[in-house]
Amino acid sequence: MADYFTHYSCILEVGRPDNAARALDIYNAFSEEGASEEPPSDGFLLSIQPGHGGTKLWMHDDGTGDPERLIAFVKRCAAAFGLTGRWGFQYAGTCSPPRLDGFGGGAHVLDLATGETVAWTYTDGWLASVLDGGDPDV
């Protein structure tokens, strides 16, 4: 039986060290919500990066992660701290043991001020579609 994993690692600049500390409270509440879902959501790990002035949050999967939960958390932080500009991340889908259709990935970009998606891409199924004569730009 195959196990599937989603991996990512990204940074969110929150502007001030006190925002980073408040982000930990948001994260803890967010994690409790995810644990109460049926089935429980795949979470992610969060830490404050002191080497960057204590204003950057490092978020990454814990073996496997849920990109949608990460996006929802970033939107909460953006609203709470009045963040603006664009933020994005990439993720990889992997499989163990290796399977022909077990790999993929994607990327997502948000407008932090509005919470709207600017652009996204997802590669699952893209290769098979193009090999079958599909449009590579879709």
Secondary structure, DSSP 8 states (H G I E B T S, - for coil): --EEEEEEEEEEE-SSHHHHHHHHHHHHHHHHHHHTSSS-----EEEE-GGGTT-EEEEE-SSS--HHHHHHHHHHHHHHHT--SEEEEEEEEEEES--TT--EEEEEEEETTT--EEEEEE-TTHHHHHHTT--TT-
